[in-house]
Amino acid sequence: MDVKLLNPFIEAAVEVLKAEVGATITRGGLSLQKSALTTDDITVLINLIGDVFGVVMYSMPTATGVSLVSKMMGQEFTELDSLAQSGVAELGNVISGRATIKFSQAGYKADISTPTVVTGKGIEISTLDFPRIVVPLDTEMGIITVHLALRIRTPGVSQNPSDFIPLIADPGSQKDS
């Protein structure tokens, strides 16, 4: 994956988190991962389609999600109920939308899907053998980890975006044979 695809998401996350919750962001070290992601308590998954395609995931502990949503909505949440999950999904949606605007300004078209929220520890999300750039963003409310499995479409080369739609598996749902 091209590292230059990271900057629009990090810039967008900093802008959105500062505007929505007044957060100060400290970016952690980058890592490259190929294995399946075992989610934090909550992960927002958004697919990109266009010149830039693949998937972006925002994962965080429940406490971070609850704290973010409480600040965003101006009311106290004590659990990650359906309204709080909707708020976390919208945060991922806004960050991704702003990143696609940055891609557009750089000459790349990208559209985003409706966010999908995955909750629960031990759930694996696989981008198959497609590597992900992973960067933690540390805020006063906790750590949000951004996972990017993206590519730039090469003109004239057939690339199937469905090859990069992540697979979600709940290890608890698998039965021993």
C-alpha positions, 0 to 999 in steps of 0.5 A: 500500500502506498503510504501517501494514502495515509495522510488524507485520513490522518489530516481528516481525523485530526480536523474532525476530532478537533472540531467535533470533540475538541481533541488534541491528537498525538499520532503513534508509530506506523506499522504494516500488518497482514494478519487478520485484525482482532477488533477492539470493542468497536470497529467502524468499517468503511469501503472506498470505491473509485481511483482510491479503493479498499477499506478503512477501519477505525477501532477503539475500546468501548470507553473511548467510543462512549467518551467520544460520543458523549462529547459529540452529542452533548449528553452523557453515555454510559454504554455503547447502545445503538445511539452511541454506536450510530454516533461512532459510525458517523464519526468514521463516516465524517472522517472518511468523507473529509479524506475523500475530499482531500483525495479529490483535491489531489486528483483522485476520485473516491466514494465511500460506503455506508459505515458498518459497525462491528462490536465485540472482542475477538472478532477478526476482520480480514483484508485477506493478504492485502496489507494494512497500514495501522496508526494509533491516534491518541486523544484525551478520550482514548486511542483510536486506531486507524487501519488502511487497506487501500490502493490507487487504481492503475489506469488500464489495469483490471483491479476488482475492488471486491477483492479487498472487501474485508471478511468478518468472522466471529471465532465463537460462532465456529463449531469444532468438526 
